[in-house]
Amino acid sequence: MEEIKFNQIGVSFKGSGSYVPDQILTNEEISQKVDTSDEWIKSRTGISERRISRVEDNVADMGYKAALTAIEMANWDIKTIDLIVLATSTPNDLFGSAPSIQAKLGASNAVAFDLTAACSGFLFALITTSQFLKAGNFKRALVVGADQLSSFVDWNDRRSCILFGDGAGALAIEATNEFDNFIGFDMRTDGERGCFLNLPSKNNEDSIIDNIQFLSGGFSPIQMNGQEVYKFAVKEVPIILDKLFKKTNYSSDKVDWLILHQANQRILDSVGDRLRIPKEKILSNLEKYGNTSAATIPLMIDEAIRNHSIKQNDIIATSGFGAGLSWGAALIKWG
Ligand code: ACO
């Protein structure tokens, strides 16, 4: 890793990428499994369909494919990448899936590690990575968000299984001494309310020898109190964004795009209303993908970059929220 010595280091956004599995599960199809309907799901969430990983897919593969397209957009030599942070709650290796992405890419000069913060994961990873760049430790970094929640959903629980899908997204970001496009951030956790959304370990008692017991590892499916998570999101997200606007001397009318974690269209609409951000500035693709956890924000950014909605120097306010409970916000300028 080449050491950089800038007086003042900022962050520049150089590329985006994404990947979703090709297997589509529609609302109609879910209603063959649980007592629900396309009409109920659409009207309560805005979701029409979601992607489900094929059995041979995993988080590292999805993350790798998303990362590769971000690198291509950034036009980077892969050997110049210094850091890869993978936000995921569903690694295919509990010891970390980021090293596998590093190996698949051949990014042999990069340090790579996982970061877990559920649906806030991408935002927390973006903030963490930006701080590494601004501190002068690294020059080029990939921030990847990838999740395969289909493996951990209770497909018999109609209150939660309708929400989630699989996917990955990535941003290529770089340190620069010319400007700083990472304008500001804030992040919060309230573990007291963590019981509203969990993917808890499920351990079975077993013994190694007669008087030495141990707990074998495993996980229970996602447990969610949807109403409490909903109330949490529509209350806390506008507060943290409003605080961030004040802290950075911005206001909601200076924002070109609001990109929220894609959990539920009603949450997006309610946050937009509270911040007085018009609907045309609130990006949404959850109709096609549902809630892909750590992947939703980069997946949305990549779609909007590639269809030319987001342009160079556009101001993006973004917020992630979810299990923990955790939430955060960042204000960035694209480019
Ligand atoms: N189909 C038909 N009926 C349903 C379904 C379904 N899929 N799910 C629930 N119902 C029923 C309930 O049983 C209930 O019936 P009842 O009144 O007879 O008891 C009724 O519909 C209303 O249920 P609510 O839970 O009040 O429905 P609500 O309007 O709150 O919508 C939803 C539920 C969509 C889950 C909503 O609460 C929500 O989106 N919450 C946020 C969840 C979220 O975003 N979680 C992820 C966070 S990110 C992360 O970290 C992973």
Residues whose N, C-alpha, C, O or C-beta is under 5 A from the ligand:
A	BS01	ACO	D35 T36 S37 W40 R44 T45 A118 C119 R158 R159 I162 G226 Q227 V229 Y230 A263 N264 F321 G322 A323
